Amino acid sequence: MKTPRAIRKEPPVQPSGRAALTLLLSDAQRLTRAEAGTVYLREGERLHLAVVQNNVLEQRLGQEEARRLLAEETLLLTDASIAGYVALTRGTVNAPDAYTIPLDRPYTFDRRIDAKCGYRTKSVLALPLRDGRGMVFGVLQLINAFGDVGEVIPFGKDSEALVAALAAQTVRESVSPGPGGARGHFAKIVSLLLEAPTWHSLCPQTA
């Protein structure tokens, strides 16, 4: 069987690429008030975790132990998982509660990861990562958006648009970085997004 062109295998991420993905995830979490997130990259017929961040587990277990537990996760490239579905279909998944995904969806959430780590995944937003040719090389997944009073809420449409724009700009900038390098680039993007009306409606300022 031929490998679909849109999700063909990409070479292992280089250190500079990993730094860019880490910045992407960190800023995506900040923009959407997400408690955790992961970046999957395709390697053959599997999705491997390239970057993982979970604020709760890192505070509870320490950064090294939390990332060791989470980094053990490897997914087969099928539509049975949220990330696999996103990689194969190039669509976006926005699940208000990962434990109550409708039965007519091909994908489910594997609760064993939560059970192993003592965590509760609720809202999930997963989007494809595309290279300059539009080919999907990975998946960005955000977990547990927080509302104004600290409750977990679903990711809004504004969050989808903000993260998609941030991811697209990251890919463009990785090809031709601007002044200040990756960090300067991300600071510029985040500054522009914070000034956007959609961001203020998503995260109103408090006195």
Rosetta blueprint (number, residue, H / E / L):
1 M L
2 K L
3 T L
4 P L
5 R H
6 A H
7 I H
8 R L
9 K L
10 E L
11 P L
12 P L
13 V L
14 Q L
15 P H
16 S H
17 G H
18 R H
19 A H
20 A H
21 L H
22 T H
23 L H
24 L H
25 L H
26 S H
27 D H
28 A H
29 Q H
30 R H
31 L H
32 T H
33 R L
34 A E
35 E E
36 A E
37 G E
38 T E
39 V E
40 Y E
41 L E
42 R E
43 E E
44 G L
45 E L
46 R E
47 L E
48 H E
49 L E
50 A E
51 V E
52 V E
53 Q E
54 N E
55 N H
56 V H
57 L H
58 E H
59 Q H
60 R H
61 L H
62 G L
63 Q H
64 E H
65 E H
66 A H
67 R H
68 R H
69 L H
70 L H
71 A L
72 E L
73 E L
74 T E
75 L E
76 L E
77 L L
78 T L
79 D L
80 A L
81 S E
82 I H
83 A H
84 G H
85 Y H
86 V H
87 A H
88 L H
89 T H
90 R L
91 G L
92 T L
93 V E
94 N E
95 A E
96 P L
97 D L
98 A H
99 Y H
100 T H
101 I L
102 P L
103 L L
104 D L
105 R L
106 P L
107 Y L
108 T E
109 F L
110 D L
111 R L
112 R H
113 I H
114 D H
115 A H
116 K H
117 C H
118 G L
119 Y L
120 R L
121 T L
122 K L
123 S L
124 V E
125 L E
126 A E
127 L E
128 P E
129 L E
130 R E
131 D L
132 G L
133 R L
134 G L
135 M L
136 V E
137 F E
138 G E
139 V E
140 L E
141 Q E
142 L E
143 I E
144 N E
145 A E
146 F E
147 G L
148 D L
149 V L
150 G L
151 E L
152 V E
153 I E
154 P L
155 F L
156 G L
157 K H
158 D H
159 S H
160 E H
161 A H
162 L H
163 V H
164 A H
165 A H
166 L H
167 A H
168 A H
169 Q H
170 T H
171 V H
172 R H
173 E H
174 S H
175 V H
176 S L
177 P L
178 G L
179 P L
180 G L
181 G H
182 A H
183 R H
184 G H
185 H H
186 F H
187 A H
188 K H
189 I H
190 V H
191 S H
192 L H
193 L H
194 L H
195 E H
196 A L
197 P H
198 T H
199 W H
200 H H
201 S H
202 L H
203 C L
204 P L
205 Q L
206 T L
207 A L
